[in-house]
Amino acid sequence: MVEILQNPKFKIKLSEIIDQDWFKIGIFLNIEEHNLESIKSDSAFPKQEEKAREMIKKWFAIEKNPTLQKLKEAITNIPNHHLCKKVEDLASELSTMFSVLPPVALNTGTPNYTFDSNSCGLCVILCNTKFKSLPDRYGANKDVVTLSETFSKLNFKVKTEENKSRNQMFQIIRKCGNEKDVNCFVCFISSHGQLETVFGIDEEPLTFEEMRSAIGNNPHNLLANKPKIFFIDACQVITSSLSYSNGNVQEQDYCFSVSTTPGHMSWRSSNGTFYLKALCRVINNLLEKNEQISLMDILFQLNSEMGNAFMLADCDELNVNICNIAYNTLRGIVHFEKKGKRSVYF
């Protein structure tokens, strides 16, 4: 069985399953009792499933090699064989979901995605800064100009949209599937959010799955078989109200890069967001030395750049605020080229 302990959906469902038994399981996971008592008495976690989630986070922090087998052994020691069966079933269900994702193609010298028009593609920037009751996102609008300039250098046609509702964002993404002569679609969304979700200015949620369906269920969908890359700058906090559907896990040619890891905040200052500022720095630095740059090179260096930014800011959450690939079904390695070059994906 594929090890899926790091999967945020597994963690959420697991905390709901173990619920009232979290303290006893924590003991058998070798978490010190004073740490468990601290979680138990913390008013920040009023629900048992929230305390269970904190216990799981503590286990990951102290255990060098957390495995599903160790978790099952702890549950068996309670003993609660019925609960152990539920955890096994959950792991089996999610492992089946992710095992059917298309494999990422290796570079065999044969192009997977070919640009056949003068424009590299379409880049849409959605930036929400003003909301009904949530705090304004001061500084986020400064990223719009920098992103526009950076992706224009990569031969993208750039469109900007600011302060849109949930439905407006959905329709903007959906209409992009009608665009002709687009070889690649890149979408930036900067907003408030929660796990795998962003909010419109009406504070209604738009999930990552709904973003994919906005394109995939478009009857015209001229973006089929073309790379669709989303950069999401939004907090990824986990709430008990979240719900998931399996969706169509065989959707191809998508990549979602997110500004932080599941369960954590995304950082921003009056000069812009750490994630998008770092992304633009990485791309511009790479373009100074290379005619062609790959998406994977960008994402790897982005983590390093964000780490440096947090160290300079003396931020306590350095260890969690690196970007996260939340979803990837790209079938090849993506390369971008400077404006004026004919771009090809390999």
C-alpha positions as CSV (number, residue, x, y, z in Angstrom):
1,M,0.0,0.0,0.0
2,V,1.3,3.5,-0.9
3,E,2.3,5.4,2.3
4,I,-0.1,8.3,2.4
5,L,0.3,9.7,5.9
6,Q,1.4,13.1,4.5
7,N,-1.8,13.4,2.5
8,P,-3.8,16.3,4.1
9,K,-7.1,14.6,3.3
10,F,-6.0,11.4,5.1
11,K,-5.0,13.5,8.2
12,I,-8.4,15.2,8.3
13,K,-10.3,12.0,8.0
14,L,-8.0,10.2,10.5
15,S,-8.6,12.9,13.1
16,E,-12.4,12.4,12.7
17,I,-12.0,8.6,13.0
18,I,-9.9,8.4,16.1
19,D,-11.8,11.3,17.8
20,Q,-12.4,10.2,21.4
21,D,-9.4,7.8,21.4
22,W,-6.8,10.3,20.5
23,F,-5.2,10.6,23.9
24,K,-4.7,6.8,24.4
25,I,-3.4,6.5,20.8
26,G,-0.9,9.3,21.5
27,I,0.5,7.4,24.5
28,F,1.2,4.3,22.4
29,L,2.8,6.6,19.7
30,N,5.3,7.6,22.4
31,I,4.1,11.2,22.8
32,E,5.0,12.4,26.3
33,E,1.9,12.6,28.5
34,H,2.5,16.2,29.5
35,N,2.3,17.1,25.8
36,L,-1.0,15.3,25.5
37,E,-2.3,17.0,28.6
38,S,-1.4,20.3,27.1
39,I,-3.4,19.6,24.0
40,K,-6.3,18.3,26.2
41,S,-6.5,21.5,28.2
42,D,-5.9,23.9,25.3
43,S,-9.1,25.9,24.7
44,A,-8.0,26.6,21.2
45,F,-9.1,23.0,20.3
46,P,-12.6,22.7,21.8
47,K,-13.5,19.6,19.6
48,Q,-12.1,16.1,20.1
49,E,-11.2,15.9,16.4
50,E,-9.3,19.1,16.7
51,K,-7.3,17.7,19.6
52,A,-6.8,14.5,17.6
53,R,-5.4,16.6,14.7
54,E,-2.9,18.3,17.1
55,M,-1.8,15.0,18.5
56,I,-1.1,13.8,14.9
57,K,0.9,16.9,14.3
58,K,2.9,16.4,17.5
59,W,3.6,12.8,16.5
60,F,5.0,13.9,13.1
61,A,7.2,16.4,14.9
62,I,8.8,13.9,17.2
63,E,8.8,10.7,15.1
64,K,11.7,10.4,12.6
65,N,9.9,7.8,10.5
66,P,6.1,7.9,11.0
67,T,4.5,5.1,9.1
68,L,1.0,3.7,8.7
69,Q,2.1,0.4,10.3
70,K,3.2,2.3,13.5
71,L,-0.1,4.0,13.7
72,K,-2.0,0.8,13.3
73,E,0.1,-0.9,16.0
74,A,-0.8,2.0,18.4
75,I,-4.5,1.7,17.7
76,T,-4.3,-2.1,18.2
77,N,-2.7,-1.6,21.6
78,I,-5.7,0.4,22.9
79,P,-7.1,-2.1,21.9
80,N,-9.7,-1.2,19.3
81,H,-9.7,-3.5,16.3
82,H,-12.8,-1.9,14.8
83,L,-11.0,1.5,14.7
84,C,-8.0,-0.1,13.2
85,K,-10.2,-1.5,10.4
86,K,-11.6,2.0,9.7
87,V,-8.0,3.4,9.4
88,E,-7.0,0.6,7.0
89,D,-10.1,1.2,4.9
90,L,-9.4,4.9,4.7
91,A,-5.8,4.4,3.7
92,S,-6.8,1.8,1.1
93,E,-9.5,4.2,-0.4
94,L,-7.1,7.1,-0.7
95,S,-4.2,5.0,-2.0
96,T,-6.5,3.7,-4.8
97,M,-7.4,7.3,-5.7
98,F,-3.8,8.4,-6.1
99,S,-2.5,5.2,-7.7
100,V,-4.6,5.9,-10.9
101,L,-3.0,9.3,-11.5
102,P,-1.2,9.4,-14.9
103,P,2.5,9.0,-14.4
104,V,4.7,11.9,-15.2
105,A,6.6,11.3,-18.4
106,L,10.3,11.3,-18.4
107,N,12.3,13.3,-20.9
108,T,12.8,10.9,-23.8
109,G,13.6,13.6,-26.4
110,T,10.0,13.5,-27.8
111,P,8.0,16.7,-27.2
112,N,4.9,16.3,-25.1
113,Y,3.5,19.8,-25.4
114,T,4.4,21.8,-28.5
115,F,3.9,25.5,-29.0
116,D,2.6,26.1,-32.5
117,S,1.7,29.8,-32.4
118,N,3.5,33.1,-31.8
119,S,2.2,33.4,-28.2
120,C,3.4,31.1,-25.5
121,G,0.1,31.1,-23.8
122,L,-2.4,32.9,-21.6
123,C,-1.7,34.1,-18.1
124,V,-4.6,35.2,-15.9
125,I,-4.0,37.0,-12.6
126,L,-6.8,37.1,-10.1
127,C,-6.1,39.2,-7.0
128,N,-8.7,39.8,-4.3
129,T,-7.9,42.4,-1.6
130,K,-11.2,43.7,-0.3
131,F,-13.8,41.4,1.4
132,K,-17.2,41.6,3.2
133,S,-15.9,40.8,6.7
134,L,-12.4,39.3,6.3
135,P,-9.5,41.7,6.7
136,D,-8.2,43.5,3.6
137,R,-5.1,42.0,2.0
138,Y,-2.9,45.1,2.0
139,G,0.1,44.9,-0.3
140,A,-1.2,41.9,-2.4
141,N,-2.1,44.2,-5.3
142,K,1.6,45.1,-5.7
143,D,2.2,41.6,-7.0
144,V,0.0,42.1,-10.0
145,V,2.4,44.5,-11.7
146,T,5.4,42.3,-11.0
147,L,3.7,39.1,-12.2
148,S,2.5,40.9,-15.4
149,E,6.0,42.0,-16.3
150,T,7.6,38.7,-15.4
151,F,5.2,36.5,-17.5
152,S,5.3,38.9,-20.4
153,K,9.0,38.1,-20.6
154,L,8.0,34.5,-21.0
155,N,5.9,35.3,-24.0
156,F,2.5,35.1,-22.3
157,K,-0.5,37.2,-23.0
158,V,-1.4,38.6,-19.5
159,K,-4.9,39.4,-18.2
160,T,-5.5,40.9,-14.8
161,E,-8.7,40.7,-12.7
162,E,-9.1,42.2,-9.3
163,N,-11.7,41.8,-6.5
164,K,-14.0,39.1,-8.0
165,S,-16.7,37.0,-6.3
166,R,-16.5,33.2,-6.2
167,N,-18.8,32.9,-9.3
168,Q,-16.9,35.5,-11.2
169,M,-13.6,33.7,-10.7
170,F,-15.2,30.5,-11.8
171,Q,-16.5,32.0,-15.0
172,I,-13.2,33.8,-15.8
173,I,-11.4,30.4,-15.5
174,R,-14.1,28.7,-17.5
175,K,-14.0,31.2,-20.4
176,C,-10.2,30.7,-20.7
177,G,-11.1,27.3,-22.1
178,N,-12.6,29.1,-25.1
179,E,-9.4,30.9,-26.0
180,K,-7.9,30.0,-29.4
181,D,-4.2,29.6,-30.1
182,V,-3.3,29.1,-26.5
183,N,-0.6,26.5,-25.9
184,C,-0.4,26.9,-22.2
185,F,-2.6,28.3,-19.5
186,V,-1.2,29.8,-16.3
187,C,-3.5,31.2,-13.6
188,F,-2.6,33.1,-10.5
189,I,-5.1,33.4,-7.6
190,S,-4.1,35.6,-4.6
191,S,-6.8,35.7,-2.0
192,H,-7.9,34.5,1.5
193,G,-8.4,30.8,1.6
194,Q,-8.4,27.4,3.4
195,L,-7.2,24.0,2.5
196,E,-7.5,23.5,-1.3
197,T,-9.8,26.5,-1.4
198,V,-9.8,30.2,-2.2
199,F,-12.4,32.8,-1.3
200,G,-14.1,35.3,-3.5
201,I,-14.7,38.8,-2.2
202,D,-18.1,37.6,-1.3
203,E,-16.3,35.0,1.0
204,E,-17.8,32.1,-0.9
205,P,-15.3,29.2,-1.5
206,L,-13.9,28.1,-4.8
207,T,-12.1,24.7,-4.5
208,F,-9.2,23.5,-6.5
209,E,-11.4,20.7,-7.9
210,E,-14.0,23.3,-9.1
211,M,-11.2,25.2,-10.8
212,R,-10.3,22.1,-12.8
213,S,-13.9,21.4,-13.6
214,A,-14.4,25.0,-14.8
215,I,-12.0,24.1,-17.6
216,G,-12.6,20.3,-18.0
217,N,-16.4,20.6,-18.1
218,N,-16.3,23.4,-20.6
219,P,-17.9,21.8,-23.8
220,H,-15.5,23.8,-26.0
221,N,-12.4,23.3,-23.8
222,L,-9.7,24.3,-26.2
223,L,-7.1,23.7,-23.4
224,A,-7.5,19.9,-23.5
225,N,-4.1,18.1,-23.7
226,K,-2.3,21.4,-22.9
227,P,-0.6,22.3,-19.6
228,K,-2.7,24.2,-17.1
229,I,-0.7,25.6,-14.2
230,F,-2.2,27.3,-11.2
231,F,-0.2,29.3,-8.6
232,I,-2.3,29.8,-5.5
233,D,-1.4,32.4,-2.9
234,A,-3.8,31.8,0.0
235,C,-3.8,30.4,3.5
236,Q,-4.3,26.6,3.7
237,V,-5.7,26.3,7.2
238,I,-7.8,23.2,8.0
239,T,-11.3,23.6,9.3
240,S,-13.8,20.9,10.4
241,S,-16.3,22.2,7.9
242,L,-14.2,21.1,4.9
243,S,-15.6,18.3,2.7
244,Y,-14.2,16.6,-0.2
245,S,-15.3,14.5,-3.1
246,N,-13.1,12.1,-5.0
247,G,-13.6,14.1,-8.2
248,N,-12.2,12.9,-11.5
249,V,-8.7,11.9,-10.4
250,Q,-7.7,11.1,-14.0
251,E,-7.8,14.8,-15.0
252,Q,-4.6,15.4,-17.0
253,D,-2.2,18.2,-17.6
254,Y,-2.7,20.2,-14.4
255,C,-0.3,21.5,-11.8
256,F,-1.2,23.4,-8.6
257,S,1.6,25.2,-6.7
258,V,0.4,26.6,-3.4
259,S,2.1,29.3,-1.3
260,T,2.2,27.2,1.9
261,T,1.7,23.7,3.3
262,P,-1.6,22.2,4.5
263,G,-2.7,23.6,7.9
264,H,-0.7,26.8,7.7
265,M,-0.9,30.5,6.9
266,S,0.4,32.3,3.8
267,W,2.6,35.3,4.5
268,R,2.2,38.8,3.1
269,S,3.6,42.3,3.9
270,S,2.8,45.8,2.7
271,N,5.2,45.2,-0.2
272,G,3.4,42.1,-1.5
273,T,3.2,38.4,-0.7
274,F,6.3,36.3,0.1
275,Y,5.4,33.6,-2.4
276,L,4.7,35.6,-5.5
277,K,7.6,38.0,-4.9
278,A,9.9,35.0,-4.5
279,L,8.5,33.4,-7.7
280,C,9.2,36.5,-9.8
281,R,12.7,36.8,-8.4
282,V,13.4,33.2,-9.2
283,I,12.1,33.4,-12.8
284,N,14.0,36.7,-13.5
285,N,17.2,35.3,-12.0
286,L,17.0,32.2,-14.1
287,L,16.3,34.2,-17.3
288,E,19.4,36.3,-16.7
289,K,21.5,33.1,-17.2
290,N,19.3,30.9,-19.4
291,E,17.3,31.1,-22.7
292,Q,15.1,28.3,-21.5
293,I,13.9,27.4,-17.9
294,S,11.8,24.5,-16.6
295,L,8.8,24.6,-14.4
296,M,10.4,22.1,-12.0
297,D,13.6,24.3,-11.7
298,I,11.4,27.2,-10.9
299,L,9.5,25.4,-8.2
300,F,12.6,23.9,-6.6
301,Q,14.4,27.2,-6.4
302,L,11.2,28.9,-5.2
303,N,11.3,26.8,-2.0
304,S,14.9,27.9,-1.4
305,E,14.1,31.5,-2.1
306,M,11.2,31.5,0.3
307,G,13.3,29.9,2.9
308,N,15.9,32.7,2.6
309,A,13.2,35.3,2.7
310,F,11.8,33.9,6.0
311,M,15.2,33.7,7.6
312,L,15.8,37.4,6.7
313,A,12.4,38.2,8.3
314,D,13.3,36.2,11.4
315,C,10.0,34.3,11.0
316,D,9.2,31.4,13.3
317,E,7.3,29.5,10.7
318,L,10.2,29.0,8.3
319,N,9.8,25.2,8.5
320,V,6.3,25.1,7.1
321,N,6.1,28.1,4.8
322,I,7.6,26.6,1.7
323,C,5.4,26.1,-1.4
324,N,3.6,22.9,-1.9
325,I,2.6,20.9,-5.0
326,A,-1.0,20.1,-4.1
327,Y,-1.9,18.4,-7.4
328,N,0.2,17.4,-10.4
329,T,-1.0,15.5,-13.5
330,L,1.4,17.0,-16.0
331,R,2.6,14.4,-18.5
332,G,5.9,16.0,-19.3
333,I,8.6,18.4,-18.1
334,V,7.5,22.0,-18.8
335,H,10.0,24.4,-20.3
336,F,9.5,28.2,-20.8
337,E,11.6,30.4,-23.1
338,K,12.3,34.1,-23.3
339,K,10.0,36.2,-25.4
340,G,10.9,36.1,-29.1
341,K,11.9,32.4,-28.9
342,R,9.8,29.6,-30.3
343,S,8.9,27.7,-27.1
344,V,8.5,23.9,-26.9
345,Y,7.7,21.7,-23.9
346,F,9.7,18.5,-23.5
